[in-house]
């Protein structure tokens, strides 16, 4: 089994972990009127996950991500490494920190060849969290990942889709790639006051450019 196969198999557990740790803000407020944006059908893939919206840049050597920015939804968050929990599901960032994203560090590094996985909360008991507005993004919007090597990997969004947990397309989301791709995942879909969000929002992107660090004198 290849490393990418292992990433796809093990990261599938994220959907389980997300479903049990999200929706606390809605439950505490006692209302379902305060809900995060949901991507429209226009932002989904028109003909499968291989539809490209921009030319791809050459992949970079692996380097750990340190910060993630999504200008259109005012995301500017540090990135921590995520491993696996005892049940084999992907760990999630600490719920008490609303401005924190996580990266599956045993998988592909953002900007390197393959499919990199980034995950974060949609909310916590205090309010919206880092990826609360993920569903408001549109095709062509940018995601920037600052890396430990000083480079910034710039991704364009190819599609944003929402899936119910029992129909999560793990092969589509976690499939290996021969270019540098990115998946950003948070909770979404229908909401239950008993169990929280019933699915996930997934933003699909691929690398279109790299900004080098500005040399210090």
C-alpha positions as CSV (number, residue, x, y, z in Angstrom):
1,X,0.0,0.0,0.0
2,X,1.5,3.4,-1.0
3,X,1.7,6.4,1.4
4,X,-1.1,8.1,-0.5
5,X,-3.3,5.0,-0.1
6,X,-2.6,5.1,3.6
7,X,-3.5,8.8,3.8
8,X,-6.8,8.2,2.0
9,X,-7.7,5.2,4.1
10,X,-6.9,6.7,7.5
11,X,-8.0,10.3,6.9
12,X,-11.5,9.0,6.1
13,X,-12.1,9.0,9.8
14,X,-12.1,12.8,9.8
15,X,-15.8,12.8,8.9
16,X,-16.5,10.8,12.1
17,X,-14.4,13.0,14.3
18,X,-15.9,16.2,12.9
19,X,-19.5,15.1,13.4
20,X,-19.1,14.6,17.2
21,X,-17.2,17.9,17.9
22,X,-19.1,20.5,16.0
23,X,-22.3,22.5,16.4
24,X,-21.7,23.5,20.0
25,X,-22.5,27.2,19.3
26,X,-25.8,26.4,17.8
27,X,-26.8,24.1,20.6
28,X,-25.8,26.6,23.3
29,X,-27.7,29.4,21.5
30,X,-30.8,27.2,21.3
31,X,-31.4,28.2,17.7
32,X,-30.9,26.8,14.2
33,X,-31.1,30.2,12.5
34,X,-27.4,30.9,13.1
35,X,-25.9,28.6,10.5
36,X,-22.6,28.7,8.5
37,X,-22.8,29.4,4.7
38,X,-23.6,26.5,2.5
39,X,-21.9,26.2,-1.0
40,X,-24.2,26.6,-3.9
41,X,-24.6,24.0,-6.6
42,X,-22.7,26.4,-8.9
43,X,-19.6,25.9,-6.9
44,X,-19.6,22.1,-7.3
45,X,-17.7,20.1,-9.9
46,X,-19.6,20.2,-13.2
47,X,-18.1,17.0,-14.5
48,X,-16.1,15.2,-11.8
49,X,-13.0,16.1,-9.8
50,X,-10.6,16.3,-12.8
51,X,-12.0,19.6,-14.1
52,X,-9.2,22.2,-13.9
53,X,-9.9,25.9,-13.5
54,X,-6.3,27.2,-13.8
55,X,-3.0,25.8,-15.0
56,X,-1.1,23.9,-12.3
57,X,2.3,25.0,-11.0
58,X,5.1,22.5,-10.6
59,X,5.0,20.8,-7.1
60,X,7.4,21.9,-4.4
61,X,9.6,19.7,-2.3
62,X,7.9,18.8,1.0
63,X,7.9,21.4,3.8
64,X,5.6,21.7,6.8
65,X,2.9,24.3,6.7
66,X,3.0,27.0,9.4
67,X,0.1,29.3,8.5
68,X,-3.0,29.3,6.2
69,X,-4.7,32.4,4.7
70,X,-7.9,32.7,2.8
71,X,-8.4,36.4,2.1
72,X,-12.0,36.2,0.8
73,X,-13.2,35.0,4.2
74,X,-10.7,36.7,6.4
75,X,-8.9,33.5,7.5
76,X,-5.4,34.0,8.8
77,X,-4.6,31.1,11.1
78,X,-1.6,29.1,12.3
79,X,-1.4,25.4,11.3
80,X,-0.7,22.6,13.7
81,X,0.1,19.0,12.9
82,X,-2.6,16.3,13.3
83,X,-2.2,12.6,13.8
84,X,-4.6,9.8,14.3
85,X,-6.7,9.1,17.4
86,X,-6.9,5.6,19.0
87,X,-9.8,4.6,16.8
88,X,-7.9,5.5,13.6
89,X,-9.7,8.7,12.9
90,X,-8.0,12.0,12.2
91,X,-7.5,14.1,15.3
92,X,-8.9,17.6,15.3
93,X,-7.4,20.9,16.6
94,X,-8.3,21.8,20.2
95,X,-11.8,23.1,20.2
96,X,-11.1,25.9,22.6
97,X,-8.9,27.7,20.0
98,X,-11.2,29.0,17.3
99,X,-8.4,30.3,15.0
100,X,-6.4,27.2,14.4
101,X,-6.2,24.8,11.4
102,X,-4.8,21.3,11.4
103,X,-2.8,19.4,8.8
104,X,-2.5,15.7,8.5
105,X,1.3,15.6,9.0
106,X,1.7,11.9,8.0
107,X,0.3,12.7,4.6
108,X,1.3,15.1,1.8
109,X,2.7,18.6,2.7
110,X,0.7,21.4,1.1
111,X,2.5,22.4,-2.1
112,X,4.2,19.0,-2.6
113,X,3.0,16.5,-5.2
114,X,-0.1,14.7,-3.9
115,X,-3.3,15.5,-1.9
116,X,-2.7,17.5,1.2
117,X,-5.4,17.5,3.9
118,X,-6.2,20.5,6.1
119,X,-9.1,20.4,8.6
120,X,-10.6,22.8,11.2
121,X,-13.6,23.5,13.3
122,X,-16.7,25.4,12.0
123,X,-17.5,26.6,15.5
124,X,-17.2,26.0,19.2
125,X,-19.2,26.9,22.2
126,X,-18.0,30.6,22.0
127,X,-18.9,31.2,18.4
128,X,-17.7,30.8,14.8
129,X,-14.3,29.1,14.3
130,X,-11.6,29.2,11.6
131,X,-13.6,27.6,8.8
132,X,-17.1,28.9,9.6
133,X,-17.3,30.7,6.3
134,X,-15.7,28.0,4.1
135,X,-19.0,27.4,2.3
136,X,-19.0,31.0,1.2
137,X,-16.0,30.5,-1.1
138,X,-16.2,30.3,-4.8
139,X,-14.3,28.7,-7.6
140,X,-11.2,30.8,-8.4
141,X,-10.7,32.1,-4.9
142,X,-7.3,31.6,-3.4
143,X,-5.9,29.7,-0.5
144,X,-2.4,30.6,0.7
145,X,-0.2,28.2,2.7
146,X,2.9,29.6,4.3
147,X,5.5,26.9,4.7
148,X,8.5,26.3,7.0
149,X,10.9,26.7,4.0
150,X,9.7,30.4,3.7
151,X,7.7,29.8,0.5
152,X,4.0,30.5,0.2
153,X,2.1,27.9,-1.8
154,X,-0.9,29.6,-3.6
155,X,-3.8,27.4,-4.5
156,X,-6.9,28.1,-6.5
157,X,-10.3,26.6,-5.6
158,X,-11.6,24.2,-8.2
159,X,-14.9,23.4,-6.3
160,X,-16.6,23.5,-3.0
161,X,-19.0,20.7,-2.1
162,X,-21.1,19.6,0.9
163,X,-21.7,15.9,1.7
164,X,-23.7,14.1,4.3
165,X,-21.6,11.9,6.5
166,X,-23.1,8.6,5.3
167,X,-22.4,9.6,1.7
168,X,-18.9,11.1,2.1
169,X,-16.9,10.3,-1.1
170,X,-13.6,9.4,0.5
171,X,-12.1,8.2,-2.8
172,X,-12.9,11.5,-4.5
173,X,-11.7,13.6,-1.5
174,X,-8.5,11.7,-0.6
175,X,-7.5,10.2,-4.0
176,X,-3.8,10.6,-4.8
177,X,-2.8,13.2,-7.4
178,X,0.1,13.7,-9.8
179,X,0.1,17.4,-9.1
180,X,0.0,19.5,-5.8
181,X,-3.6,19.5,-4.6
182,X,-5.3,20.6,-1.4
183,X,-8.4,19.7,0.5
184,X,-9.8,21.9,3.3
185,X,-12.5,20.2,5.3
186,X,-14.9,21.4,8.0
187,X,-18.3,20.4,9.4
188,X,-21.5,21.2,7.5
189,X,-24.6,19.9,6.0
190,X,-27.8,19.4,8.0
191,X,-27.8,20.2,11.7
192,X,-29.2,18.2,14.6
193,X,-29.4,19.6,18.1
194,X,-28.7,16.1,19.4
195,X,-25.7,15.1,17.3
196,X,-24.5,18.4,15.6
197,X,-23.6,18.7,12.0
198,X,-24.4,15.7,9.8
199,X,-21.8,16.2,7.1
200,X,-18.8,18.1,5.8
201,X,-17.9,20.9,3.5
202,X,-14.9,20.3,1.4
203,X,-12.9,22.9,-0.7
204,X,-10.9,21.4,-3.5
205,X,-7.8,23.2,-4.7
206,X,-4.6,22.9,-6.7
207,X,-1.3,24.7,-6.7
208,X,-1.1,27.6,-9.2
209,X,1.9,29.6,-7.9
210,X,4.6,30.0,-5.4
211,X,5.9,33.2,-3.6
212,X,9.4,33.0,-2.3
213,X,10.3,34.6,1.1
214,X,11.7,38.1,0.9
215,X,15.3,38.0,1.7
216,X,16.3,39.9,4.8
217,X,19.3,42.3,4.7
